[in-house]
């Protein structure tokens, strides 16, 4: 199962190198501040002094979401899929239009998206009808 690792902004390369020293391989996701790995040892390594404080969060994700995060620039929207937690979405309108991120919570008709906006990640709350799910483009 793939794991999504959120790291401090600008520290992606450093964390990849530190993880490699501990025997873990990680790939940089298309969203800044995120790395992907398939090794569950990332939970144990995050407590070591060399990486402690640099890793903000680790989440288990599906292989499909991992593929999407690696190929995000080649995405096309899907009309037949509803947003759900840990899915990649694009915000369609409003102040955050065009921002892409991961759904962290859906409550009623509102959705919280961990979106990249102006190079920073922030939690954005928008109406559910204002987001669309993205999938990797099929070739």
N, C-alpha and C positions, 0 to 999 in steps of 0.2 A: 504494500500500500504506500503511495506517495505521501510525503509530508511537506507542508508549506511552512517555511521558516521566515518570520518577519524579523528583520534586523534594523539597527539604527541606520538612518539615512546616510548614504555615502560610505558605509562600511561593508557593502556587499562583497567586494573583492577580498578585503581583509578577512572576513568571516569564512569565505570559501577556502582561503589558504589555511586558516586555523583548523577548519574541519578536516581538510586534507591531511594535516599533520596528525590528526587523530584517526585516520583511516576512513573518513567519510568523503564521498564524492557528492558535490552539490552543483546544481546548474542555476544560473541566474534566470529568474522569471522575467517576462516582458514588463511587469509592473515593477517600478523601483521599490527598493527596500524589501524584496522578497527573494528567497532562494528555494529550490526544490531538491529533495533528496528522497531516496527509497529506503533508507536505513533507519530503523526505529531507534538505533543507538543515539540519534540526535537528542532524544529526551535526556539521556544521561550526560552527554557532552555539554549540554547547555549549563550544567552546574559547575563545570571546571573553571578554574580561575582565569585561564587564557581567553575564554569566550563569555564569561559571566558578565552580564550587563549589556552586552552587544546584541544578544538574542532577546527580542521582546515577546515573541509568541511562537508556538509550534502547533499546527493543526493538521489532522489527518484529512486528506482530500481524496476524491476519486481519481482514477487514472484519466478519465475524460477531462476533468477540470485541470489536471496537471498538463495534459496535452494542449489545452486551450491557453494556459499561461505561458507555455513555451512558444506558441505560434500566434500570439495575439495580433500582431500587425497584419496577418493574413485572414482575419476573421470576417465572417459575414453574419448578419443577424438572422435569427430563426423566428418565424411567425407562429410556430406551433408548439412552443415550449414556454411554460410559465416560470418566472423566477422563483427560486427556493434557496434556503441557506446554503452557503458555500458555492453557489453558482456565479459565474462571471456574467456581469450585466453592463449595459451602457445606458446612461441617463439620457432621455430623449429631449426633454425641454426644461425650461426654468433656469435658474441661476447656475446649475451644475450641468447643463446640456453638453453632451459630448464626452463627459467624464466616464471612465471605465473603472470598475472595481468589483469586489466580491461582496455578495449579500451576507450580512452578518445576522440580521434578524428581520422577521416579518411580523408585524403586529397590526391586526385589523387590515385597513387599506393603506397602511404606510410601510415602507421598507427602509431599513438602515443599510447603507452601502459603504463599505470601506473603500473609498474612491481616491484615485490620484487626480489632484487638481493643482494646476500650476506647479507641478513637480513635488508636491507634498501629499501625504496620505492623511485623510481625515474621514471621520464618520459623518455621512450626509444622510439626512432623513428626507425622503421624497415620497409622493404618492406612488403606490404600486403600479398604477396605469402609466406612469412616466418612465418606466424602465423596460428594457428588452433583454432577453437572454442571448448570449453570443455562443457560437460553436466554432470550432476550427473548420476552416474551409476544406471541403473534400476535393481531392484532385482526381 
